[in-house]
Amino acid sequence: MATSRSTLGSLYDSLKAGKITRRQFLHRATATGIGASAALFLANSAVIAAAGGSKNGFAVYPGQDGTPSASPAPDAAGFPDAGTENQTRGEGGELRLIQWQAPTTAAAHVNVGTKDFLAGALVSEPLLNFLPDGSLIAQLATEVPAVENGLLSEDLRSVTFKLKEGVVWSDGEPFTANDVVFTWQWIMNPDNASVSIEQWEPVESLEAVDDLTVVATFSEPSAAWF
């Protein structure tokens, strides 16, 4: 057992240093006797450590060969863009997800577990997201609402989201504030059996002021307005 732990530690260090690929690590680590899920956990944590962080809670793997990226962790300036040069979003061929269980659905609001949430995160996006340190970053919104920029009321009863221009759905139709309102209405319809209904219940109303502006009003002050 001591020999296996020593070997596993050496493999882990080699992966963090970029001396072996993620695939090589998984193959050799499982040969030491640890389970595949444990090996995968170590591989993910090693790449995060080597890259300096994660993107929205997921490990960042810019290299197709599985080698760690030297890019720093994302910060308030925006999302990491290492390895995306000359790429067109939505193109690039087959995408494979390696996880402990196959997804049942990619519909985020009717998912039945983390396996579905991870798959859904690739095809639907939120207005805001989180950086590794827990701070908010704008994704489909142009900026994070705050009292200082006038988008968040001081009593935490309402918040305004300004949406990015030029965002389109997979069929080419523009993404607008009406889509945000529709999402809320669909979730709050009990017939749709959405798993997100409790999170959205505090929203008293959602109004599309114009194509790129939506205002949420809460039934009471909400510290979780985001």
KEBA-168391 format. One line per 5 residues: number of its first residue (from 1); their letters; for each residue x, y, z of C-alpha. Coordinates in pm, 1 decimal, m for minus. Example, Ala and Ser with C-alpha at 12.3 -4.5 7.8 and 13.67 -1.06 7.14 Angstrom:
1) as) 1230.0/m450.0/780.0 | 1367.0/m106.0/714.0
END
This chain:
1) matsr) 0.0/0.0/0.0 | 282.8/239.0/81.7 | 434.6/175.8/m260.4 | 102.4/249.0/m433.5 | 59.4/576.4/m248.3
6) stlgs) 414.7/679.2/m333.4 | 358.1/594.4/m700.5 | 24.8/776.2/m706.2 | 185.7/1084.2/m553.2 | 454.8/1083.5/m820.1
11) lydsl) 193.8/1052.1/m1094.6 | m2.6/1340.1/m944.9 | 307.2/1560.9/m935.4 | 391.3/1467.9/m1295.3 | 42.5/1561.7/m1411.9
16) kagki) 56.8/1899.4/m1236.3 | 397.5/1964.3/m1391.6 | 270.5/1877.5/m1738.5 | 504.5/1580.5/m1778.7 | 220.6/1339.5/m1853.3
21) trrqf) m122.3/1391.0/m2006.9 | m450.9/1358.0/m1823.8 | m524.2/1036.1/m2014.2 | m187.5/888.9/m1914.0 | m249.9/983.4/m1552.3
26) lhrat) m591.8/814.9/m1544.5 | m454.1/496.4/m1702.0 | m155.1/470.3/m1468.1 | m341.2/583.6/m1154.8 | m611.2/317.9/m1187.6
31) atgig) m334.0/61.0/m1230.1 | m221.1/140.7/m874.1 | m551.4/8.0/m742.3 | m754.3/323.3/m677.1 | m1101.6/355.2/m820.9
36) asaal) m1171.8/532.0/m1149.5 | m1380.5/800.6/m977.1 | m1096.2/877.0/m734.3 | m846.6/894.6/m1021.5 | m1075.8/1132.2/m1211.2
41) flans) m1114.2/1353.5/m904.5 | m735.8/1375.9/m867.3 | m693.6/1449.5/m1238.7 | m943.3/1734.1/m1222.7 | m790.3/1886.8/m911.2
46) aviaa) m439.1/1861.0/m1057.2 | m535.9/2049.7/m1371.7 | m714.5/2317.6/m1169.3 | m408.0/2357.9/m949.1 | m176.3/2379.6/m1247.5
51) aggsk) m398.1/2628.5/m1431.3 | m446.7/2839.0/m1122.6 | m822.6/2809.7/m1099.6 | m1143.0/2691.6/m1260.2 | m1411.2/2832.3/m1484.9
56) ngfav) m1754.9/2845.6/m1327.0 | m1666.4/2556.6/m1098.1 | m1536.8/2334.6/m1379.2 | m1173.6/2251.3/m1453.5 | m1025.3/2432.9/m1751.1
61) ypgqd) m872.6/2205.3/m2015.6 | m750.4/2421.7/m2305.4 | m523.7/2152.3/m2455.7 | m678.6/1861.6/m2646.4 | m397.2/1634.7/m2526.4
66) gtpsa) m502.0/1693.9/m2165.4 | m192.5/1887.3/m2061.7 | m247.9/2161.5/m1804.5 | m277.2/2519.9/m1915.5 | m36.9/2786.3/m1796.9
71) spapd) m312.9/3046.0/m1814.7 | m396.8/3225.7/m1490.5 | m729.2/3187.8/m1317.8 | m1009.4/3409.7/m1452.8 | m1073.7/3736.9/m1277.2
76) aagfp) m1322.1/4022.0/m1287.7 | m1190.7/4123.5/m1630.7 | m1379.2/3837.9/m1795.7 | m1384.6/3470.4/m1880.6 | m1063.5/3289.6/m1976.1
81) dagte) m1003.5/3274.6/m2350.1 | m685.1/3067.7/m2370.6 | m692.3/2817.4/m2653.4 | m996.4/2969.2/m2826.7 | m811.8/3165.0/m3094.9
86) nqtrg) m954.6/3128.2/m3448.0 | m1246.3/2920.6/m3318.4 | m1614.0/2974.4/m3395.9 | m1851.2/2916.9/m3109.9 | m2075.6/2617.6/m3165.0
91) eggel) m1842.6/2458.0/m3419.2 | m1553.9/2216.4/m3388.0 | m1698.7/1866.6/m3423.0 | m1786.3/1605.5/m3163.6 | m1781.4/1688.8/m2793.5
96) rliqw) m1748.5/1408.9/m2541.1 | m1840.9/1435.6/m2174.4 | m1653.1/1207.2/m1938.1 | m1847.1/1179.1/m1613.3 | m1970.3/914.8/m1374.1
101) qaptt) m2317.6/881.4/m1526.1 | m2475.7/961.3/m1859.4 | m2705.9/1268.0/m1864.9 | m3079.2/1209.8/m1888.4 | m3154.5/1556.5/m2023.9
106) aaahv) m2974.7/1876.6/m2119.1 | m3270.4/2090.0/m2007.8 | m3137.0/2277.7/m1705.2 | m3472.1/2347.1/m1538.3 | m3594.0/1987.3/m1539.3
111) nvgtk) m3264.3/1817.5/m1455.3 | m3268.2/1527.1/m1212.2 | m2915.4/1562.0/m1079.3 | m2568.7/1705.2/m1124.3 | m2508.3/1480.4/m1427.3
116) dflag) m2786.1/1666.3/m1611.6 | m2686.5/2008.3/m1482.1 | m2333.6/1966.5/m1619.8 | m2466.0/1870.2/m1963.0 | m2723.8/2147.2/m1960.4
121) alvse) m2460.3/2408.1/m1875.7 | m2310.8/2352.2/m2221.7 | m2627.6/2443.0/m2410.2 | m2793.8/2707.4/m2192.2 | m2639.6/3004.4/m2017.2
126) pllnf) m2735.9/3227.4/m1722.6 | m2742.4/3605.8/m1705.0 | m2469.2/3594.0/m1438.4 | m2217.2/3334.5/m1334.5 | m1956.6/3276.4/m1065.8
131) lpdgs) m1579.7/3306.5/m1058.6 | m1371.7/3061.9/m850.1 | m1364.5/3304.4/m556.6 | m1745.6/3319.7/m549.9 | m1775.5/3668.2/m698.1
136) liaql) m2027.4/3733.7/m975.8 | m1944.0/3790.1/m1340.6 | m2176.4/3895.2/m1621.8 | m2245.6/3629.3/m1885.3 | m2557.2/3710.4/m2090.1
141) atevp) m2588.6/4041.9/m1904.8 | m2358.7/4333.5/m1986.1 | m2261.9/4395.8/m1623.5 | m2330.3/4275.2/m1272.0 | m2610.7/4480.4/m1112.0
146) aveng) m2511.4/4685.3/m808.3 | m2648.6/4974.4/m608.0 | m2353.2/5179.1/m733.1 | m2443.1/5139.0/m1102.0 | m2813.3/5192.9/m1037.9
151) llsed) m2921.6/4844.4/m1146.1 | m2992.7/4712.6/m795.0 | m3231.1/4890.9/m561.8 | m3104.1/4977.5/m215.1 | m3392.4/4788.0/m52.1
156) lrsvt) m3308.4/4474.7/m259.7 | m3663.5/4463.3/m391.0 | m3580.7/4502.0/m760.2 | m3293.3/4444.9/m1000.6 | m3239.8/4547.3/m1362.1
161) fklke) m3047.0/4333.4/m1609.7 | m2902.7/4482.1/m1925.7 | m2860.1/4210.1/m2187.2 | m2575.0/4178.8/m2434.9 | m2647.4/4268.2/m2795.1
166) gvvws) m2592.0/4018.9/m3074.3 | m2663.7/3702.9/m2872.6 | m2863.2/3451.8/m3077.5 | m3024.5/3116.0/m3023.8 | m2905.1/2807.2/m3211.4
171) dgepf) m3162.4/2879.5/m3485.0 | m3029.3/3232.4/m3534.0 | m3315.4/3411.4/m3359.0 | m3203.2/3698.0/m3129.5 | m3200.6/3651.3/m2753.6
176) tandv) m3414.5/3922.0/m2589.3 | m3565.4/4025.0/m2257.8 | m3886.3/3847.9/m2361.9 | m3697.6/3518.8/m2346.9 | m3603.3/3588.2/m1985.6
181) vftwq) m3966.4/3660.9/m1901.3 | m4077.9/3345.3/m2082.5 | m3825.8/3138.0/m1884.4 | m3970.9/3266.4/m1557.2 | m4327.7/3202.9/m1672.0
186) wimnp) m4242.4/2851.3/m1790.0 | m4067.7/2762.6/m1463.5 | m4354.1/2892.6/m1251.2 | m4610.5/2682.3/m1438.5 | m4657.8/2371.9/m1214.6
191) dnasv) m4751.7/2163.5/m1518.5 | m4390.0/2183.5/m1638.0 | m4254.8/2025.6/m1316.3 | m3948.7/2248.8/m1309.3 | m3689.9/2175.3/m1040.7
196) sieqw) m3610.8/2549.5/m1030.6 | m3952.8/2666.8/m916.1 | m3854.4/2724.9/m551.5 | m3558.6/2941.8/m653.9 | m3780.0/3161.6/m868.9
201) epves) m4077.7/3186.4/m631.5 | m3950.2/3507.4/m464.0 | m3983.4/3685.8/m800.4 | m4312.1/3876.4/m793.6 | m4288.0/4003.9/m1150.1
206) leavd) m4050.4/4008.9/m1443.8 | m4090.3/4286.4/m1700.2 | m3927.5/4328.3/m2039.3 | m3877.7/4707.1/m2052.0 | m3727.3/4679.0/m2400.5
211) dltvv) m3552.7/4410.5/m2604.4 | m3234.7/4429.7/m2395.6 | m3364.7/4531.0/m2051.7 | m3548.9/4317.3/m1799.7 | m3655.6/4420.2/m1447.3
216) atfse) m3721.1/4168.1/m1171.7 | m3929.7/4270.8/m871.9 | m3932.1/4057.5/m556.2 | m4216.4/4003.5/m311.5 | m3978.8/4104.3/m29.4
221) psaaw) m3617.7/4220.5/1.2 | m3397.7/3946.3/m143.2 | m3032.4/3906.9/m52.6 | m3021.4/3632.1/m317.3 | m3142.4/3862.1/m597.5
226) f) m2880.4/3715.3/m831.2
END
